[in-house]
Amino acid sequence: MSRKAWLSTALAGAAAGAGMLLARERRRSSQLLAISLRLNSTLRRGELLQIIMETAEEALDAEASSIIMVDASTGELYFEVATGERGGEVKQIRLQPGEGIAGSVAASGQSVRIADAARDARWSSRVSNRVGMPTRSMLCVPVRSGERTLGVLQVINRKGGGAFSQAQLRLLEDIAAPVAIALENMLLYEALEQSMLQLRETTAAKERLESELKIAREIQSSYLPGSSWRMPGVELNASLEPAREVGGDFYHYQELGDGRLLICLGDVSDKGMPAALFMSGLMIWIRAKANGSLKPSQIVAHINREISSEESTMFATMFLGILDTASGELQYCDAGHCPAYVVGQQGANALTGHKNLPIGIFADADYADNHIRLSAGESLVLYTDGITEAEDSAGHWFGAERLAEQLSHSVGCSAEEIVFRLSETIELFAAGMPQHDDQALMVLNYG
């Protein structure tokens, strides 16, 4: 073969190999995305852990799997859920720190691939003897969030026999990353639920007035992001001024990747401690459901199904949108909220898109999206009814007309300046009259 022919053949082979590698990586990325979306479908412990197990088994073609959680208070490991024919019995077993292969992986933070578990010096037969399932091959990886080990994810016995491959170990390690995020959200939600229960018990008789105000403010501020955010071409500023009787106003923003920004502002119907707690739960659900593949209406619908119940009498209005920061395209869902304004050279114009029901009323309510495109130099203004319903000494409301007029004089101002000017104008209008409702405001400048 001539040198030229040999070189041509080699280049063709290299190109074919690169194409196969690229196709394999695309399949892997698609698989991991599907897994991540599935893991984000719930925050309920039993459901989530079962999904983790089923996902690991299916992806690794294993006979059984376990998620072994770390008890933060004792350092012990415990089997919360295990799948397989007799997986239910594993729930009762606790391991001492460092005990067995799982304990070793949790302590070291290093993944292991074992072809014959019984021959491994770290092997503990307590679990397999208890459930009557012999363990042959095994993959075991730590589930970590930052520097903290949340647990250990393992799959047992490759179907058809034989050992798991190194590629399968890497896949399980990749799966452990979205598992960690899902577990963090679950633990955060459980901590909030526990706090809600404790607060109901301890504040029923004694936490009133100023003490309730202090606690509710602390709850609100702990779940809100910072008041300002910027990137080239986009500037955001927000404020939340609680009333003397604290309600449940909230705002949130979150980068979704690929130049997409989620923004949200809402208002819980009730006041005081219940509204503050309900708002905190909403903030967790928004963070858990937000991702680049869901439309705003889908995110809102997911949250609505989670919070709607016959026992609860609270609901919330919400504006939730996703902005493509490159094009200015804004897709948003208006769940019964105050009309947003777009401020530009034509003045301040209220959005007139499709209105949906507030969330928390009907679990099966349908939600639809609206679309607008922001032009360079335009501002999007979101607010709660505490702004328009601010009262003067004669009992007159600030109102939508005054709001639009004030905003029309804010063309070309920074987001921070618009928030400051509007807040100052409302304060002058009220002239010392007490504030009866929370006042939340978010301004996004584009271009």
SETORMI-669265 format. One record per residue (C-alpha): chain; x, y, z. Coordinates in steps of 0.05 Angstrom, whole numbers, plus 5000, padded with zeros to 4 digits. Layout:
+-----+------+-------+------+
| mol | east | north |   up |
+-----+------+-------+------+
|   A |    X |     Y |    Z |
...
+-----+------+-------+------+
END
This chain:
+-----+------+-------+------+
| mol | east | north |   up |
+-----+------+-------+------+
|   A | 5000 |  5000 | 5000 |
|   A | 5027 |  5069 | 4982 |
|   A | 5040 |  5120 | 5036 |
|   A | 4984 |  5163 | 5010 |
|   A | 4934 |  5105 | 5011 |
|   A | 4956 |  5084 | 5080 |
|   A | 4947 |  5155 | 5106 |
|   A | 4878 |  5161 | 5075 |
|   A | 4857 |  5095 | 5107 |
|   A | 4883 |  5116 | 5175 |
|   A | 4847 |  5183 | 5172 |
|   A | 4782 |  5149 | 5152 |
|   A | 4789 |  5100 | 5210 |
|   A | 4803 |  5157 | 5259 |
|   A | 4742 |  5195 | 5234 |
|   A | 4697 |  5134 | 5242 |
|   A | 4724 |  5123 | 5312 |
|   A | 4711 |  5195 | 5331 |
|   A | 4641 |  5191 | 5304 |
|   A | 4626 |  5129 | 5345 |
|   A | 4654 |  5162 | 5407 |
|   A | 4611 |  5224 | 5396 |
|   A | 4548 |  5182 | 5385 |
|   A | 4563 |  5143 | 5449 |
|   A | 4572 |  5208 | 5489 |
|   A | 4507 |  5235 | 5461 |
|   A | 4470 |  5172 | 5483 |
|   A | 4501 |  5177 | 5551 |
|   A | 4482 |  5251 | 5559 |
|   A | 4411 |  5236 | 5537 |
|   A | 4407 |  5179 | 5587 |
|   A | 4432 |  5222 | 5644 |
|   A | 4384 |  5278 | 5626 |
|   A | 4325 |  5230 | 5628 |
|   A | 4349 |  5203 | 5695 |
|   A | 4356 |  5274 | 5723 |
|   A | 4285 |  5292 | 5702 |
|   A | 4258 |  5229 | 5733 |
|   A | 4293 |  5243 | 5799 |
|   A | 4265 |  5313 | 5801 |
|   A | 4193 |  5288 | 5797 |
|   A | 4181 |  5286 | 5872 |
|   A | 4208 |  5308 | 5940 |
|   A | 4171 |  5253 | 5979 |
|   A | 4222 |  5207 | 6012 |
|   A | 4189 |  5140 | 5997 |
|   A | 4174 |  5157 | 5925 |
|   A | 4242 |  5188 | 5912 |
|   A | 4284 |  5132 | 5942 |
|   A | 4243 |  5081 | 5903 |
|   A | 4256 |  5119 | 5839 |
|   A | 4331 |  5121 | 5854 |
|   A | 4332 |  5046 | 5863 |
|   A | 4292 |  5030 | 5801 |
|   A | 4334 |  5079 | 5760 |
|   A | 4400 |  5048 | 5783 |
|   A | 4376 |  4977 | 5769 |
|   A | 4351 |  4994 | 5700 |
|   A | 4412 |  5034 | 5679 |
|   A | 4462 |  4982 | 5704 |
|   A | 4421 |  4919 | 5686 |
|   A | 4427 |  4894 | 5758 |
|   A | 4387 |  4845 | 5799 |
|   A | 4380 |  4890 | 5859 |
|   A | 4402 |  4957 | 5887 |
|   A | 4403 |  4998 | 5951 |
|   A | 4408 |  5070 | 5973 |
|   A | 4444 |  5070 | 6039 |
|   A | 4435 |  5136 | 6076 |
|   A | 4483 |  5167 | 6126 |
|   A | 4451 |  5187 | 6192 |
|   A | 4480 |  5256 | 6203 |
|   A | 4471 |  5252 | 6279 |
|   A | 4506 |  5185 | 6291 |
|   A | 4547 |  5172 | 6228 |
|   A | 4513 |  5105 | 6221 |
|   A | 4490 |  5079 | 6154 |
|   A | 4420 |  5053 | 6146 |
|   A | 4381 |  5020 | 6089 |
|   A | 4322 |  5065 | 6075 |
|   A | 4297 |  5028 | 6014 |
|   A | 4322 |  4969 | 5974 |
|   A | 4291 |  4936 | 5912 |
|   A | 4293 |  4864 | 5891 |
|   A | 4249 |  4806 | 5911 |
|   A | 4261 |  4815 | 5986 |
|   A | 4284 |  4887 | 5987 |
|   A | 4233 |  4909 | 6039 |
|   A | 4269 |  4873 | 6095 |
|   A | 4333 |  4913 | 6085 |
|   A | 4300 |  4975 | 6114 |
|   A | 4312 |  4950 | 6185 |
|   A | 4388 |  4944 | 6181 |
|   A | 4437 |  4996 | 6207 |
|   A | 4512 |  4993 | 6197 |
|   A | 4565 |  5024 | 6242 |
|   A | 4610 |  5078 | 6211 |
|   A | 4661 |  5043 | 6166 |
|   A | 4627 |  4975 | 6170 |
|   A | 4625 |  4933 | 6107 |
|   A | 4637 |  4955 | 6036 |
|   A | 4584 |  5009 | 6040 |
|   A | 4614 |  5037 | 6104 |
|   A | 4684 |  5037 | 6073 |
|   A | 4659 |  5075 | 6011 |
|   A | 4622 |  5126 | 6054 |
|   A | 4684 |  5137 | 6097 |
|   A | 4734 |  5141 | 6040 |
|   A | 4691 |  5175 | 5987 |
|   A | 4721 |  5126 | 5936 |
|   A | 4679 |  5083 | 5889 |
|   A | 4691 |  5008 | 5885 |
|   A | 4678 |  4954 | 5833 |
|   A | 4678 |  4883 | 5861 |
|   A | 4674 |  4820 | 5819 |
|   A | 4665 |  4772 | 5879 |
|   A | 4640 |  4806 | 5942 |
|   A | 4651 |  4746 | 5987 |
|   A | 4726 |  4748 | 5974 |
|   A | 4732 |  4821 | 5992 |
|   A | 4762 |  4834 | 6061 |
|   A | 4712 |  4890 | 6074 |
|   A | 4652 |  4846 | 6060 |
|   A | 4598 |  4840 | 6114 |
|   A | 4547 |  4785 | 6104 |
|   A | 4496 |  4812 | 6153 |
|   A | 4453 |  4842 | 6099 |
|   A | 4455 |  4785 | 6049 |
|   A | 4441 |  4734 | 6104 |
|   A | 4382 |  4774 | 6129 |
|   A | 4347 |  4780 | 6062 |
|   A | 4370 |  4713 | 6033 |
|   A | 4401 |  4743 | 5970 |
|   A | 4472 |  4721 | 5956 |
|   A | 4516 |  4778 | 5932 |
|   A | 4565 |  4764 | 5876 |
|   A | 4586 |  4825 | 5836 |
|   A | 4576 |  4895 | 5862 |
|   A | 4585 |  4969 | 5845 |
|   A | 4585 |  5018 | 5903 |
|   A | 4593 |  5094 | 5896 |
|   A | 4588 |  5152 | 5946 |
|   A | 4532 |  5202 | 5939 |
|   A | 4563 |  5269 | 5958 |
|   A | 4540 |  5341 | 5962 |
|   A | 4601 |  5386 | 5967 |
|   A | 4643 |  5358 | 6024 |
|   A | 4585 |  5320 | 6056 |
|   A | 4569 |  5247 | 6042 |
|   A | 4494 |  5237 | 6040 |
|   A | 4497 |  5162 | 6029 |
|   A | 4520 |  5106 | 5985 |
|   A | 4489 |  5080 | 5921 |
|   A | 4501 |  5008 | 5902 |
|   A | 4478 |  4957 | 5851 |
|   A | 4484 |  4882 | 5862 |
|   A | 4494 |  4823 | 5815 |
|   A | 4497 |  4838 | 5741 |
|   A | 4441 |  4803 | 5704 |
|   A | 4466 |  4744 | 5664 |
|   A | 4526 |  4735 | 5710 |
|   A | 4596 |  4762 | 5705 |
|   A | 4626 |  4825 | 5735 |
|   A | 4605 |  4897 | 5723 |
|   A | 4651 |  4936 | 5676 |
|   A | 4692 |  4998 | 5690 |
|   A | 4646 |  5036 | 5643 |
|   A | 4586 |  5016 | 5685 |
|   A | 4621 |  5041 | 5747 |
|   A | 4631 |  5109 | 5713 |
|   A | 4558 |  5110 | 5694 |
|   A | 4536 |  5097 | 5766 |
|   A | 4583 |  5153 | 5789 |
|   A | 4550 |  5199 | 5738 |
|   A | 4481 |  5178 | 5763 |
|   A | 4503 |  5194 | 5835 |
|   A | 4509 |  5268 | 5818 |
|   A | 4434 |  5282 | 5803 |
|   A | 4417 |  5233 | 5859 |
|   A | 4455 |  5279 | 5907 |
|   A | 4416 |  5340 | 5883 |
|   A | 4350 |  5303 | 5891 |
|   A | 4368 |  5279 | 5961 |
|   A | 4390 |  5349 | 5982 |
|   A | 4322 |  5377 | 5959 |
|   A | 4286 |  5320 | 5996 |
|   A | 4325 |  5332 | 6061 |
|   A | 4313 |  5407 | 6056 |
|   A | 4239 |  5397 | 6046 |
|   A | 4236 |  5347 | 6105 |
|   A | 4273 |  5397 | 6149 |
|   A | 4222 |  5450 | 6130 |
|   A | 4164 |  5404 | 6145 |
|   A | 4195 |  5388 | 6212 |
|   A | 4205 |  5461 | 6226 |
|   A | 4133 |  5475 | 6208 |
|   A | 4109 |  5421 | 6256 |
|   A | 4153 |  5446 | 6312 |
|   A | 4133 |  5517 | 6300 |
|   A | 4059 |  5500 | 6302 |
|   A | 4069 |  5463 | 6368 |
|   A | 4112 |  5515 | 6402 |
|   A | 4080 |  5578 | 6376 |
|   A | 4006 |  5559 | 6383 |
|   A | 3999 |  5593 | 6450 |
|   A | 4057 |  5642 | 6457 |
|   A | 4085 |  5665 | 6389 |
|   A | 4043 |  5725 | 6371 |
|   A | 4052 |  5796 | 6346 |
|   A | 4125 |  5818 | 6347 |
|   A | 4154 |  5749 | 6361 |
|   A | 4114 |  5721 | 6302 |
|   A | 4138 |  5778 | 6258 |
|   A | 4211 |  5764 | 6275 |
|   A | 4206 |  5690 | 6262 |
|   A | 4168 |  5699 | 6197 |
|   A | 4218 |  5750 | 6172 |
|   A | 4275 |  5703 | 6187 |
|   A | 4240 |  5647 | 6149 |
|   A | 4227 |  5691 | 6089 |
|   A | 4297 |  5720 | 6085 |
|   A | 4330 |  5652 | 6091 |
|   A | 4296 |  5627 | 6027 |
|   A | 4302 |  5689 | 5984 |
|   A | 4361 |  5698 | 5936 |
|   A | 4401 |  5763 | 5936 |
|   A | 4367 |  5828 | 5917 |
|   A | 4409 |  5839 | 5854 |
|   A | 4437 |  5799 | 5796 |
|   A | 4469 |  5817 | 5730 |
|   A | 4503 |  5789 | 5668 |
|   A | 4522 |  5823 | 5603 |
|   A | 4458 |  5853 | 5575 |
|   A | 4413 |  5835 | 5634 |
|   A | 4405 |  5869 | 5701 |
|   A | 4357 |  5848 | 5757 |
|   A | 4339 |  5880 | 5823 |
|   A | 4286 |  5860 | 5873 |
|   A | 4259 |  5882 | 5941 |
|   A | 4212 |  5855 | 5993 |
|   A | 4185 |  5900 | 6048 |
|   A | 4146 |  5859 | 6099 |
|   A | 4086 |  5890 | 6132 |
|   A | 4075 |  5893 | 6206 |
|   A | 4032 |  5832 | 6198 |
|   A | 4076 |  5789 | 6155 |
|   A | 4047 |  5756 | 6094 |
|   A | 4077 |  5710 | 6043 |
|   A | 4104 |  5751 | 5985 |
|   A | 4165 |  5721 | 5952 |
|   A | 4212 |  5727 | 5893 |
|   A | 4262 |  5681 | 5861 |
|   A | 4310 |  5679 | 5803 |
|   A | 4354 |  5622 | 5779 |
|   A | 4401 |  5609 | 5720 |
|   A | 4381 |  5548 | 5681 |
|   A | 4441 |  5543 | 5634 |
|   A | 4447 |  5559 | 5560 |
|   A | 4434 |  5633 | 5574 |
|   A | 4365 |  5620 | 5604 |
|   A | 4341 |  5655 | 5667 |
|   A | 4281 |  5636 | 5709 |
|   A | 4246 |  5692 | 5746 |
|   A | 4187 |  5686 | 5793 |
|   A | 4147 |  5731 | 5839 |
|   A | 4086 |  5712 | 5879 |
|   A | 4038 |  5725 | 5937 |
|   A | 4009 |  5675 | 5986 |
|   A | 3936 |  5688 | 6004 |
|   A | 3943 |  5683 | 6080 |
|   A | 3982 |  5725 | 6130 |
|   A | 4028 |  5714 | 6188 |
|   A | 4067 |  5650 | 6204 |
|   A | 4025 |  5602 | 6162 |
|   A | 4036 |  5645 | 6100 |
|   A | 4111 |  5651 | 6113 |
|   A | 4117 |  5575 | 6121 |
|   A | 4074 |  5562 | 6059 |
|   A | 4118 |  5611 | 6020 |
|   A | 4181 |  5575 | 6042 |
|   A | 4153 |  5509 | 6017 |
|   A | 4137 |  5541 | 5950 |
|   A | 4208 |  5566 | 5944 |
|   A | 4235 |  5496 | 5953 |
|   A | 4187 |  5467 | 5902 |
|   A | 4206 |  5521 | 5851 |
|   A | 4280 |  5504 | 5859 |
|   A | 4266 |  5430 | 5855 |
|   A | 4223 |  5434 | 5792 |
|   A | 4262 |  5488 | 5754 |
|   A | 4303 |  5461 | 5696 |
|   A | 4317 |  5481 | 5625 |
|   A | 4272 |  5428 | 5593 |
|   A | 4206 |  5448 | 5625 |
|   A | 4162 |  5506 | 5603 |
|   A | 4139 |  5555 | 5656 |
|   A | 4068 |  5528 | 5653 |
|   A | 4094 |  5457 | 5665 |
|   A | 4134 |  5480 | 5726 |
|   A | 4074 |  5516 | 5754 |
|   A | 4029 |  5456 | 5741 |
|   A | 4077 |  5409 | 5776 |
|   A | 4080 |  5455 | 5837 |
|   A | 4004 |  5463 | 5837 |
|   A | 3994 |  5388 | 5840 |
|   A | 4043 |  5381 | 5898 |
|   A | 4013 |  5435 | 5942 |
|   A | 3938 |  5427 | 5927 |
|   A | 3901 |  5389 | 5981 |
|   A | 3833 |  5388 | 6013 |
|   A | 3864 |  5403 | 6081 |
|   A | 3898 |  5468 | 6060 |
|   A | 3859 |  5532 | 6052 |
|   A | 3918 |  5573 | 6026 |
|   A | 3934 |  5589 | 5954 |
|   A | 3983 |  5634 | 5918 |
|   A | 3985 |  5678 | 5857 |
|   A | 4049 |  5674 | 5816 |
|   A | 4084 |  5701 | 5755 |
|   A | 4138 |  5652 | 5731 |
|   A | 4177 |  5664 | 5668 |
|   A | 4239 |  5639 | 5632 |
|   A | 4280 |  5690 | 5593 |
|   A | 4327 |  5674 | 5536 |
|   A | 4379 |  5726 | 5552 |
|   A | 4408 |  5723 | 5481 |
|   A | 4344 |  5736 | 5442 |
|   A | 4300 |  5772 | 5494 |
|   A | 4246 |  5718 | 5485 |
|   A | 4205 |  5712 | 5549 |
|   A | 4159 |  5653 | 5560 |
|   A | 4116 |  5662 | 5622 |
|   A | 4058 |  5633 | 5660 |
|   A | 4012 |  5681 | 5698 |
|   A | 3977 |  5643 | 5755 |
|   A | 3927 |  5696 | 5774 |
|   A | 3979 |  5749 | 5790 |
|   A | 3980 |  5825 | 5784 |
|   A | 3991 |  5847 | 5712 |
|   A | 4065 |  5855 | 5697 |
|   A | 4090 |  5917 | 5660 |
|   A | 4138 |  5926 | 5603 |
|   A | 4171 |  5995 | 5606 |
|   A | 4203 |  6025 | 5544 |
|   A | 4200 |  6083 | 5495 |
|   A | 4125 |  6073 | 5489 |
|   A | 4115 |  6082 | 5564 |
|   A | 4091 |  6030 | 5613 |
|   A | 4045 |  5977 | 5584 |
|   A | 4012 |  5921 | 5624 |
|   A | 4017 |  5851 | 5596 |
|   A | 3950 |  5825 | 5573 |
|   A | 3965 |  5751 | 5562 |
|   A | 3926 |  5690 | 5584 |
|   A | 3909 |  5687 | 5658 |
|   A | 3910 |  5621 | 5696 |
|   A | 3882 |  5602 | 5763 |
|   A | 3925 |  5614 | 5825 |
|   A | 3962 |  5553 | 5850 |
|   A | 3936 |  5511 | 5908 |
|   A | 3861 |  5513 | 5889 |
|   A | 3850 |  5454 | 5842 |
|   A | 3904 |  5400 | 5834 |
|   A | 3882 |  5384 | 5763 |
|   A | 3880 |  5457 | 5738 |
|   A | 3910 |  5469 | 5669 |
|   A | 3963 |  5522 | 5658 |
|   A | 3983 |  5557 | 5593 |
|   A | 4042 |  5599 | 5572 |
|   A | 4048 |  5668 | 5542 |
|   A | 4105 |  5695 | 5498 |
|   A | 4135 |  5764 | 5489 |
|   A | 4201 |  5789 | 5464 |
|   A | 4237 |  5844 | 5503 |
|   A | 4275 |  5895 | 5462 |
|   A | 4340 |  5927 | 5482 |
|   A | 4329 |  5981 | 5533 |
|   A | 4262 |  5953 | 5558 |
|   A | 4246 |  5934 | 5630 |
|   A | 4200 |  5881 | 5658 |
|   A | 4167 |  5900 | 5724 |
|   A | 4135 |  5849 | 5770 |
|   A | 4101 |  5868 | 5836 |
|   A | 4050 |  5844 | 5887 |
|   A | 3984 |  5877 | 5906 |
|   A | 4016 |  5908 | 5968 |
|   A | 4045 |  5959 | 5918 |
|   A | 3979 |  5981 | 5885 |
|   A | 3938 |  5974 | 5950 |
|   A | 3984 |  6018 | 5992 |
|   A | 3937 |  6069 | 6027 |
|   A | 3943 |  6143 | 6043 |
|   A | 3911 |  6177 | 6103 |
|   A | 3844 |  6183 | 6066 |
|   A | 3841 |  6109 | 6051 |
|   A | 3857 |  6117 | 5977 |
|   A | 3899 |  6064 | 5942 |
|   A | 3962 |  6078 | 5905 |
|   A | 3930 |  6041 | 5846 |
|   A | 3951 |  6016 | 5778 |
|   A | 3946 |  6084 | 5744 |
|   A | 3997 |  6116 | 5791 |
|   A | 4041 |  6055 | 5783 |
|   A | 4040 |  6060 | 5707 |
|   A | 4052 |  6135 | 5710 |
|   A | 4112 |  6127 | 5756 |
|   A | 4141 |  6072 | 5713 |
|   A | 4133 |  6113 | 5649 |
|   A | 4181 |  6164 | 5679 |
|   A | 4233 |  6109 | 5691 |
|   A | 4254 |  6094 | 5619 |
|   A | 4329 |  6088 | 5615 |
|   A | 4338 |  6079 | 5690 |
|   A | 4376 |  6021 | 5721 |
|   A | 4336 |  5965 | 5753 |
|   A | 4361 |  5986 | 5821 |
|   A | 4340 |  6058 | 5809 |
|   A | 4270 |  6038 | 5786 |
|   A | 4260 |  5997 | 5850 |
|   A | 4287 |  6053 | 5893 |
|   A | 4245 |  6107 | 5860 |
|   A | 4180 |  6067 | 5863 |
|   A | 4191 |  6048 | 5936 |
|   A | 4205 |  6120 | 5954 |
|   A | 4143 |  6144 | 5916 |
|   A | 4098 |  6095 | 5953 |
|   A | 4128 |  6115 | 6020 |
|   A | 4113 |  6189 | 6005 |
|   A | 4042 |  6171 | 5982 |
|   A | 4028 |  6133 | 6046 |
|   A | 4055 |  6191 | 6088 |
|   A | 4067 |  6150 | 6150 |
|   A | 4004 |  6107 | 6145 |
|   A | 4017 |  6035 | 6169 |
|   A | 4033 |  5983 | 6116 |
|   A | 3979 |  5929 | 6115 |
|   A | 4009 |  5881 | 6066 |
|   A | 4077 |  5858 | 6041 |
|   A | 4106 |  5896 | 5982 |
|   A | 4148 |  5855 | 5934 |
|   A | 4179 |  5884 | 5871 |
|   A | 4224 |  5857 | 5817 |
|   A | 4253 |  5896 | 5758 |
|   A | 4291 |  5864 | 5700 |
|   A | 4327 |  5909 | 5650 |
|   A | 4343 |  5878 | 5582 |
|   A | 4396 |  5901 | 5533 |
+-----+------+-------+------+
END
